[in-house]
Amino acid sequence: MTLATEAALPNTRELAVEIQHLSYAFGSGELSKQVLFDISLNLPRGQIVILTGPSGSGKTTLLTLIGALRTLPAGSLKVNGQELVGLGNAALVQVRRDIGFIFQAHNLFESLTASQNVEMAVELTGQFGSKRDQAVNMLSKLGLADRVDYKPKSLSGGQKQRVAIARALVNHPKLVLADEPTAALDKKSGRDVVNLLHQLSREEGCTVLMVTHDNRILDVADRLINLVDGRLESDAAPNAFIQQHTLKDPADVNAQMFIM
């Protein structure tokens, strides 16, 4: 595993995510199924990291653990300096307020307009006066300026996904966790989303962790992390990742996914 990026960090205050010896299993006793094994990983502020690996390798589970959506029995997982292991539900809710979530399912409220769906995220921060302006501004950046007052039933699948992305980004979170954020988008819309994430990362020091199989967005990544059977197999810059996997096995599905 290549850990040069992590070794270059001067101190942990610059880490958005710090994981030490994290393992995780579903169920208990004879029904227990371990899905993550001894994960240690640091994500600095301002990095865009792509997490890849075959289906069932534990990518989404790791994403939800970092997002404080599951409780952790052991190991260490710090998000924005806050240790999550042993944290109560109320405290976990506070951690989530500094995280933007983008999932494959858009999960919009069908009775609300695009703007109102985004405004709800602004309300969670206690801001009410400018919520409409903030929502419209973010939707416009994602190419939905003419759809702000449309309800989800009047939007295409790709437009719904962009509304969900606007909702995740409107509060300029310190950490964005994205599970296949461009899967439902065409080439131009996918590129607009990635450019916005890149801008947020560079201008505001936001850390972005993406699970994706979209080779069109490889160029924005600072690191590619490969997870196989619940274990970290590699952690490298994009070019090094491709070279490593191509040299190891030209037929490797993960390598071909990024070089086709």
C-alpha positions in Angstrom: 0.0 0.0 0.0 1.3 3.4 -0.9 0.9 5.8 2.0 3.1 8.7 0.8 0.2 11.1 0.9 -0.6 10.4 4.5 3.0 10.5 5.5 3.3 14.1 4.2 0.8 15.4 6.7 2.4 17.6 9.3 -0.2 17.0 12.1 -3.7 15.6 12.7 -5.4 19.0 12.9 -5.3 18.9 9.1 -7.3 15.7 8.9 -10.9 15.6 8.0 -11.1 11.8 8.7 -8.7 9.8 10.8 -9.3 6.0 11.0 -7.2 3.6 13.1 -7.7 -0.2 13.2 -11.3 -0.1 12.3 -13.2 -3.4 11.8 -16.9 -3.8 11.4 -19.4 -6.8 11.2 -23.1 -7.1 10.6 -25.0 -9.2 13.1 -23.6 -11.1 16.1 -22.7 -14.6 17.2 -23.0 -17.3 14.6 -24.8 -14.9 12.2 -22.0 -12.3 12.4 -20.5 -11.4 9.0 -17.4 -9.2 9.1 -17.2 -6.8 6.2 -14.3 -4.5 7.1 -10.9 -5.6 8.4 -8.4 -3.4 10.3 -8.9 -0.3 8.2 -6.4 2.5 8.9 -6.8 5.6 6.7 -6.3 9.4 6.9 -8.1 11.9 4.7 -6.6 15.4 4.8 -8.7 18.6 4.4 -9.2 19.7 0.8 -8.5 16.3 -0.8 -10.8 14.6 -3.3 -10.5 10.8 -2.8 -12.1 8.1 -5.0 -12.9 4.8 -3.3 -13.2 1.9 -5.6 -13.4 -1.9 -5.5 -15.7 -4.7 -6.6 -19.3 -5.0 -5.4 -19.5 -6.3 -1.8 -16.1 -5.1 -0.9 -17.4 -2.8 1.9 -17.2 0.6 0.2 -20.7 1.8 1.1 -20.4 0.4 4.6 -17.2 2.4 5.2 -18.9 5.5 3.8 -21.8 5.2 6.2 -19.5 4.6 9.1 -17.6 7.8 8.3 -20.9 9.6 7.9 -21.9 8.7 11.5 -24.9 6.7 10.2 -23.9 3.6 12.1 -22.6 3.1 15.6 -19.1 1.7 16.0 -18.2 -0.8 18.7 -14.4 -0.7 18.4 -11.4 0.9 16.7 -11.1 4.6 16.2 -12.8 6.9 13.7 -12.5 10.7 14.0 -14.5 13.0 11.7 -13.5 16.7 11.8 -11.6 15.9 15.0 -14.5 14.2 16.8 -14.2 10.6 17.9 -17.3 8.7 16.8 -16.7 5.4 18.7 -18.9 5.4 21.8 -20.7 8.6 20.8 -24.4 8.9 21.6 -27.2 9.5 19.1 -27.6 13.2 19.8 -23.8 13.8 19.4 -23.8 11.8 16.2 -26.5 14.1 14.8 -24.3 17.1 15.4 -21.4 15.4 13.6 -23.7 14.8 10.6 -24.5 18.5 10.3 -21.0 19.2 9.0 -21.3 16.4 6.4 -22.9 16.6 2.9 -24.4 13.2 1.8 -25.0 12.3 -1.8 -26.5 8.8 -2.4 -27.6 7.0 -5.4 -31.3 7.4 -4.4 -32.2 11.1 -4.4 -34.7 10.8 -1.5 -36.5 14.0 -2.3 -39.8 15.0 -0.7 -42.3 14.7 -3.5 -44.7 17.4 -2.1 -41.9 20.0 -2.1 -40.4 22.0 -5.0 -36.7 21.6 -5.9 -35.9 24.8 -4.0 -37.9 23.8 -1.0 -36.1 20.4 -0.8 -32.7 22.3 -0.8 -34.0 24.9 1.6 -34.7 22.2 4.2 -31.0 21.6 4.5 -30.4 25.3 5.1 -33.0 25.3 7.9 -31.1 22.6 9.8 -28.3 25.1 10.4 -30.7 27.6 11.9 -30.6 30.0 8.9 -34.0 31.1 7.6 -33.7 34.6 6.1 -31.6 33.7 3.1 -32.5 30.1 2.6 -34.4 30.7 -0.7 -31.5 32.6 -2.2 -28.9 30.0 -1.1 -31.0 27.2 -2.6 -31.6 28.9 -5.9 -28.0 29.8 -6.2 -26.8 26.2 -5.7 -29.5 24.8 -8.0 -28.4 27.4 -10.7 -24.8 26.2 -10.4 -26.0 22.7 -11.2 -28.0 23.9 -14.3 -31.4 23.9 -12.7 -32.1 27.7 -12.7 -35.3 27.1 -14.7 -36.5 24.2 -12.5 -36.3 25.7 -9.0 -40.1 25.7 -8.5 -40.7 22.3 -10.1 -41.7 19.3 -7.9 -39.9 16.0 -8.3 -42.6 14.4 -10.4 -41.9 17.0 -13.1 -38.2 16.4 -13.1 -36.1 13.8 -14.9 -34.1 11.2 -13.0 -30.9 13.2 -13.6 -32.5 16.5 -12.5 -33.7 14.9 -9.3 -30.2 13.7 -8.6 -28.8 17.2 -9.2 -31.4 18.6 -6.7 -30.2 16.0 -4.1 -26.6 17.1 -4.8 -27.6 20.8 -4.4 -29.1 19.9 -1.0 -25.9 18.2 0.0 -23.7 21.1 -1.0 -25.8 24.1 -0.1 -24.3 24.5 3.4 -20.7 24.2 2.2 -20.0 21.2 4.4 -16.5 20.4 5.6 -16.8 16.8 4.4 -18.8 15.4 1.4 -19.6 11.7 1.2 -20.8 10.6 -2.2 -22.0 7.2 -3.3 -22.0 7.1 -7.2 -22.9 10.8 -7.5 -22.8 10.9 -11.3 -24.4 7.5 -12.0 -27.7 9.0 -13.1 -26.2 11.9 -15.0 -25.2 12.5 -18.6 -21.7 13.5 -19.4 -22.2 17.2 -19.2 -24.3 17.1 -15.9 -21.8 14.7 -14.4 -18.9 17.0 -15.3 -20.8 20.0 -13.8 -21.2 18.2 -10.5 -17.6 17.1 -10.4 -16.4 20.6 -11.2 -18.5 22.0 -8.3 -17.1 19.4 -5.9 -13.6 20.3 -7.1 -14.3 24.0 -6.6 -15.6 23.4 -3.1 -12.6 21.3 -2.2 -10.0 23.8 -3.5 -11.7 27.1 -2.3 -13.1 26.0 1.0 -10.9 23.1 2.0 -13.7 20.6 1.8 -12.8 16.9 1.8 -14.7 14.8 -0.7 -14.8 11.0 -0.5 -16.5 9.4 -3.5 -17.5 5.8 -4.3 -17.7 5.7 -8.0 -17.3 3.5 -11.1 -17.4 6.6 -13.4 -14.0 6.8 -15.2 -15.0 10.2 -16.6 -14.2 11.9 -13.3 -10.9 10.3 -12.5 -9.0 13.4 -13.4 -10.3 15.3 -10.3 -9.0 12.8 -7.8 -6.0 13.4 -5.6 -6.0 9.7 -4.5 -7.6 6.4 -5.5 -8.2 3.9 -2.7 -9.0 0.3 -3.6 -11.0 -1.8 -1.2 -11.2 -5.5 -1.8 -13.0 -8.0 0.5 -13.1 -5.4 3.3 -9.4 -4.7 3.3 -7.5 -1.7 1.9 -5.5 -3.1 -1.1 -4.0 0.1 -2.4 -3.8 3.9 -1.8 -2.1 5.9 -4.5 -2.3 8.8 -6.9 -4.5 8.1 -9.9 -1.6 7.5 -12.3 0.2 5.2 -9.9 -3.0 3.3 -9.2 -3.6 2.6 -12.9 0.0 1.6 -13.5 0.1 -0.7 -10.5 -3.1 -2.5 -11.4 -2.2 -2.7 -15.1 1.2 -4.2 -14.4 -0.2 -6.6 -11.9 -3.0 -8.0 -14.1 -4.0 -6.5 -17.5 -7.4 -8.2 -17.1 -8.0 -6.6 -13.7 -11.6 -5.2 -13.8 -10.8 -2.2 -11.6 -7.8 -1.2 -13.7 -9.7 -1.6 -17.0 -12.6 0.4 -15.5 -10.3 3.5 -15.3 -8.3 3.1 -18.5 -11.0 2.2 -21.1 
